[in-house]
Amino acid sequence: MVSNKYYCITRKGSAGDIVYFDYGKLSSGYDITPRNRFSYDGIQVNKLIIIKTTFIEKLLRKKIKKKLESYLQHVIDLLDDDDDANDGVLSEVLNDLTRYKDILEYKYRQYLNQEYVSLMIKKINILEYELKLKLMCYQPKNLKEVAEHGKGR
């Protein structure tokens, strides 16, 4: 039978003080599951709960910035590449952006400033708009067929 052990890392705890936490309140923090890329003899961390709101905000801002930069680079590559870009890849990236916008809006909104979330959603909307324009440039024939036959399902 495996016994669960809980460890608490605090700045004041390094002096040998014993710090007690109410574990019921810990669930209100931001959960992280570490990747555990390196194996070593010691404590294996399965779940990390961050409680400090400023640290959560810094962590999420860094994570969102990194993800948006990768999407931006991918969209720029797709928009610059005229020959190999097809509508399948464009629609896949558009779906990924829409999914990420929903994650940002519904999962991260509780931890971040509302102005910051709205700014990131505006940036994602701009990327989606550019992808939709590019997608429409590749499908003018399909749009005419849909207009002639009504809604295509």
C-alpha positions in Angstrom: 0.0 0.0 0.0 1.4 3.4 -1.0 1.3 6.1 1.5 0.9 9.6 0.3 3.3 12.2 1.8 2.8 15.9 1.5 5.7 18.3 1.6 5.5 22.1 1.9 8.3 24.3 0.8 8.3 27.7 2.4 10.9 30.4 2.8 10.4 30.6 6.6 10.6 26.8 6.9 14.3 26.6 6.2 15.1 27.7 9.8 13.6 24.5 11.1 10.2 25.9 11.9 7.2 23.6 11.4 4.6 25.0 9.1 1.0 23.6 9.1 -1.4 24.1 6.2 -5.1 23.4 5.8 -5.0 21.0 2.8 -8.6 21.9 2.0 -7.5 25.4 1.1 -4.7 24.2 -1.1 -7.1 23.1 -3.8 -7.8 26.8 -4.6 -4.4 27.2 -6.1 -3.0 26.5 -9.6 -2.1 22.9 -10.2 1.0 21.9 -12.2 2.0 18.4 -13.1 5.8 18.2 -13.6 7.2 16.3 -16.6 9.7 14.4 -14.6 12.2 14.2 -17.5 15.1 13.2 -15.4 15.2 10.2 -13.1 17.0 10.6 -9.8 16.9 9.1 -6.4 14.8 11.3 -4.2 11.3 12.7 -4.1 9.2 12.2 -7.1 6.7 15.1 -7.6 3.4 14.1 -9.1 1.5 17.3 -8.5 2.5 20.9 -7.5 0.0 23.4 -6.2 1.0 27.1 -6.4 -0.9 29.2 -3.9 0.8 32.7 -4.2 -1.3 34.7 -6.7 1.6 36.8 -7.9 3.7 33.8 -8.7 0.7 32.2 -10.5 0.2 35.3 -12.6 3.9 35.5 -13.5 4.0 31.8 -14.4 0.9 32.0 -16.6 2.0 35.2 -18.3 5.3 33.6 -19.3 3.4 30.4 -20.5 0.9 32.4 -22.5 3.6 34.6 -24.1 5.7 31.6 -25.1 2.6 29.9 -26.6 1.5 33.0 -28.5 5.0 33.5 -29.9 5.0 30.0 -31.2 1.6 30.4 -32.8 2.6 33.7 -34.3 5.7 32.2 -35.9 3.7 29.3 -37.2 1.1 31.7 -38.7 3.8 33.9 -40.3 5.4 30.8 -41.9 2.0 29.7 -43.3 1.2 33.2 -44.6 4.6 33.6 -46.3 4.5 30.2 -47.9 2.3 30.5 -51.0 3.1 27.2 -52.6 2.8 24.5 -50.0 0.1 26.0 -47.9 -3.2 24.1 -48.2 -6.5 24.6 -46.5 -6.1 21.5 -44.3 -3.1 23.0 -42.5 -4.7 26.4 -42.3 -7.9 25.1 -40.8 -6.0 22.9 -38.3 -4.0 25.9 -37.1 -7.2 28.0 -36.9 -8.8 25.3 -34.8 -5.8 25.2 -32.5 -6.0 29.0 -32.1 -9.7 28.8 -31.3 -9.1 26.0 -28.7 -6.3 28.0 -27.1 -8.5 31.1 -26.9 -11.1 29.1 -25.1 -8.5 27.8 -22.7 -7.3 31.3 -22.1 -10.7 32.6 -21.5 -12.2 29.9 -19.3 -9.3 28.4 -17.5 -6.8 31.2 -17.0 -9.2 34.1 -16.5 -9.6 33.4 -12.8 -5.9 33.8 -12.2 -5.0 36.7 -14.5 -6.0 40.4 -14.8 -9.1 41.0 -16.9 -7.3 43.6 -19.0 -4.4 41.2 -19.8 -6.8 38.4 -20.8 -8.8 40.7 -23.1 -5.5 41.9 -24.7 -4.4 38.3 -25.4 -7.8 37.4 -26.8 -7.6 40.4 -29.1 -4.2 39.2 -30.3 -5.5 35.8 -30.9 -8.5 37.3 -32.8 -6.1 39.1 -35.1 -4.2 35.9 -35.8 -7.5 34.1 -36.5 -8.6 36.9 -38.9 -5.4 36.6 -40.9 -5.8 32.8 -41.1 -9.4 33.2 -42.2 -8.4 35.6 -45.0 -5.7 33.2 -46.2 -8.1 30.3 -46.0 -10.7 32.3 -48.1 -8.0 33.0 -50.7 -7.5 29.3 -51.2 -11.2 28.5 -51.4 -12.8 30.9 -53.8 -14.1 28.1 -56.0 -15.7 26.3 -53.0 -17.4 29.5 -51.8 -19.0 30.0 -55.2 -20.3 26.4 -55.2 -21.7 26.8 -51.7 -23.4 30.0 -52.7 -25.0 28.3 -55.7 -26.2 25.2 -53.9 -27.1 26.8 -50.5 -25.6 25.6 -47.3 -23.1 22.8 -47.7 -23.2 20.2 -45.0 
